[in-house]
Amino acid sequence: METNITEKETQTTQQPIQQAAAQQPIQTVPQQPMQPAAAPGTGTVFCKFCGSQIAAEAVICTHCGRQVEQLQSAQAVQPQVIINNSNSNVNTNTVYVPMGKPKNKWVALILCFFFGVFGIHRFYEGKIGTGIIWFFTLGLFGIGAFIDFIRILFKPNPYYV
């Protein structure tokens, strides 16, 4: 024999249950953190995070990797450090460092470009000895004049000799 329950019958039976549930407040039980419980006589405890059994001396669970106990060094009292920064140093340097004679980069570059094989740019910089060598060897056969052109090109303006 088949019993057919109509929609109306199910609604009428569910209404008193829903009304009773709505009238009663939901009670929540405060959860307390689980402490590791020692297993009887085995020297092991249970992890409070995953529940697996670990050694009683363990600080970190071998299964879930979480810390189950405080580290002993974290409980040590830290020494009180007093920092007293009173910097009263005054710079009293009175040494004079001559920087040399300032020379214009562009004047030396133009002299090197047009008269580099004769060493005129070397005379302008005050390097008389190498200016004479450049004059008699035609700028070390042109190689020295080319190197000087590149060297002067990358110097700051003004540069000091």
TITISE-727479 format. One record per residue (C-alpha): residue in three letters; x, y, z. Coordinates in Angstrom, 2 decimals, m for minus. Layout:
# residues N
- residu | X | Y | Z
- ala | X | Y | Z
...
This chain:
# residues 161
- residu | X | Y | Z
- met | 0.00 | 0.00 | 0.00
- glu | 1.35 | 3.32 | m1.06
- thr | 1.12 | 6.43 | 0.99
- asn | 1.23 | 9.70 | m0.79
- ile | 2.07 | 12.68 | 1.33
- thr | 0.90 | 15.89 | m0.15
- glu | 2.76 | 19.13 | m0.04
- lys | 0.26 | 20.65 | 2.36
- glu | 0.72 | 17.83 | 4.86
- thr | 4.52 | 18.22 | 4.89
- gln | 4.20 | 21.97 | 5.42
- thr | 1.87 | 21.51 | 8.36
- thr | 4.16 | 18.99 | 10.04
- gln | 7.26 | 21.13 | 9.54
- gln | 5.70 | 24.38 | 10.82
- pro | 5.59 | 23.40 | 14.53
- ile | 9.22 | 22.20 | 14.36
- gln | 10.39 | 25.45 | 12.75
- gln | 8.40 | 27.55 | 15.23
- ala | 9.84 | 25.66 | 18.19
- ala | 13.36 | 26.10 | 16.82
- ala | 12.80 | 29.81 | 16.31
- gln | 11.59 | 30.27 | 19.90
- gln | 14.56 | 28.53 | 21.54
- pro | 17.83 | 30.50 | 21.46
- ile | 20.88 | 28.67 | 20.14
- gln | 23.31 | 28.03 | 22.93
- thr | 26.99 | 28.07 | 22.12
- val | 29.49 | 26.30 | 24.27
- pro | 32.75 | 28.20 | 24.63
- gln | 35.60 | 26.12 | 23.34
- gln | 38.71 | 25.90 | 25.42
- pro | 42.06 | 25.23 | 23.80
- met | 42.98 | 21.59 | 24.00
- gln | 45.99 | 20.78 | 26.11
- pro | 48.21 | 17.92 | 25.07
- ala | 46.95 | 14.90 | 26.92
- ala | 49.50 | 12.34 | 27.94
- ala | 48.85 | 8.82 | 26.79
- pro | 49.00 | 6.40 | 29.71
- gly | 52.58 | 5.29 | 30.38
- thr | 53.95 | 5.78 | 26.86
- gly | 55.72 | 9.16 | 27.13
- thr | 53.69 | 10.56 | 24.28
- val | 51.14 | 13.33 | 23.92
- phe | 48.57 | 14.25 | 21.32
- cys | 49.03 | 17.25 | 19.03
- lys | 46.44 | 19.92 | 19.82
- phe | 46.12 | 20.80 | 16.13
- cys | 45.98 | 17.53 | 14.21
- gly | 45.43 | 15.03 | 17.06
- ser | 48.26 | 12.71 | 16.09
- gln | 50.43 | 11.09 | 18.72
- ile | 53.87 | 12.69 | 19.21
- ala | 56.69 | 12.39 | 21.74
- ala | 56.17 | 14.21 | 25.05
- glu | 59.39 | 16.21 | 24.59
- ala | 58.43 | 17.35 | 21.07
- val | 58.09 | 21.08 | 20.51
- ile | 56.89 | 20.74 | 16.90
- cys | 54.41 | 18.14 | 15.66
- thr | 56.04 | 15.70 | 13.25
- his | 52.79 | 15.24 | 11.32
- cys | 51.38 | 18.72 | 10.82
- gly | 54.54 | 20.78 | 11.50
- arg | 52.88 | 23.21 | 13.95
- gln | 54.45 | 24.28 | 17.22
- val | 52.81 | 22.52 | 20.14
- glu | 54.89 | 23.95 | 23.02
- gln | 56.69 | 27.17 | 23.78
- leu | 60.39 | 27.09 | 23.14
- gln | 62.51 | 27.18 | 26.29
- ser | 64.69 | 30.04 | 25.05
- ala | 61.62 | 32.22 | 24.46
- gln | 60.80 | 32.09 | 28.16
- ala | 64.26 | 33.33 | 29.22
- val | 64.37 | 36.86 | 30.59
- gln | 65.93 | 39.27 | 28.15
- pro | 68.56 | 41.65 | 29.54
- gln | 67.67 | 45.32 | 29.66
- val | 69.77 | 47.28 | 27.19
- ile | 70.22 | 51.01 | 27.65
- ile | 71.35 | 52.96 | 24.61
- asn | 72.72 | 56.39 | 25.31
- asn | 73.51 | 58.17 | 22.04
- ser | 75.06 | 61.51 | 22.73
- asn | 77.19 | 62.30 | 19.72
- ser | 78.95 | 65.59 | 20.27
- asn | 81.70 | 65.15 | 17.68
- val | 82.63 | 68.24 | 15.71
- asn | 84.58 | 68.04 | 12.48
- thr | 87.74 | 70.08 | 12.97
- asn | 89.62 | 69.07 | 9.83
- thr | 91.66 | 71.99 | 8.56
- val | 93.75 | 70.16 | 5.96
- tyr | 93.81 | 71.89 | 2.58
- val | 93.84 | 69.53 | m0.38
- pro | 94.73 | 71.28 | m3.63
- met | 92.56 | 70.08 | m6.48
- gly | 94.80 | 71.11 | m9.31
- lys | 94.20 | 73.51 | m12.13
- pro | 90.76 | 73.33 | m13.74
- lys | 90.78 | 72.62 | m17.47
- asn | 87.90 | 72.81 | m19.93
- lys | 87.07 | 69.47 | m21.48
- trp | 85.89 | 70.90 | m24.80
- val | 89.03 | 73.01 | m25.38
- ala | 91.22 | 69.95 | m24.75
- leu | 89.01 | 67.80 | m27.01
- ile | 89.21 | 70.25 | m29.93
- leu | 92.99 | 70.59 | m29.51
- cys | 93.31 | 66.80 | m29.45
- phe | 91.11 | 66.37 | m32.54
- phe | 92.97 | 68.89 | m34.73
- phe | 96.51 | 68.85 | m33.27
- gly | 96.58 | 65.54 | m31.36
- val | 99.47 | 64.09 | m33.34
- phe | 101.58 | 67.12 | m32.35
- gly | 100.65 | 66.82 | m28.62
- ile | 99.21 | 70.36 | m28.30
- his | 96.45 | 69.10 | m25.97
- arg | 99.20 | 67.71 | m23.68
- phe | 100.81 | 71.15 | m23.47
- tyr | 97.37 | 72.65 | m22.66
- glu | 97.00 | 70.21 | m19.74
- gly | 100.43 | 71.18 | m18.44
- lys | 102.08 | 67.86 | m19.28
- ile | 105.14 | 69.23 | m21.03
- gly | 107.18 | 65.97 | m21.03
- thr | 104.55 | 63.86 | m22.76
- gly | 103.74 | 66.82 | m25.06
- ile | 107.32 | 66.70 | m26.35
- ile | 107.15 | 62.90 | m26.80
- trp | 103.84 | 63.27 | m28.71
- phe | 105.41 | 66.03 | m30.87
- phe | 108.43 | 63.96 | m31.95
- thr | 106.59 | 60.61 | m32.38
- leu | 103.47 | 62.11 | m34.01
- gly | 101.22 | 61.18 | m31.10
- leu | 102.89 | 57.80 | m30.56
- phe | 102.22 | 57.05 | m34.21
- gly | 98.60 | 58.19 | m33.96
- ile | 97.62 | 55.53 | m31.45
- gly | 98.33 | 57.76 | m28.42
- ala | 96.40 | 60.66 | m29.94
- phe | 93.38 | 58.42 | m30.55
- ile | 93.50 | 57.06 | m26.98
- asp | 93.81 | 60.63 | m25.61
- phe | 90.76 | 61.71 | m27.65
- ile | 88.63 | 58.92 | m26.13
- arg | 90.06 | 59.63 | m22.64
- ile | 89.26 | 63.36 | m22.83
- leu | 85.81 | 62.66 | m24.30
- phe | 84.76 | 60.75 | m21.18
- lys | 86.16 | 63.22 | m18.62
- pro | 83.85 | 65.54 | m16.67
- asn | 83.76 | 69.25 | m17.46
- pro | 85.74 | 70.91 | m15.93
- tyr | 88.38 | 68.37 | m15.03
- tyr | 91.39 | 69.03 | m12.83
- val | 95.01 | 68.34 | m13.71
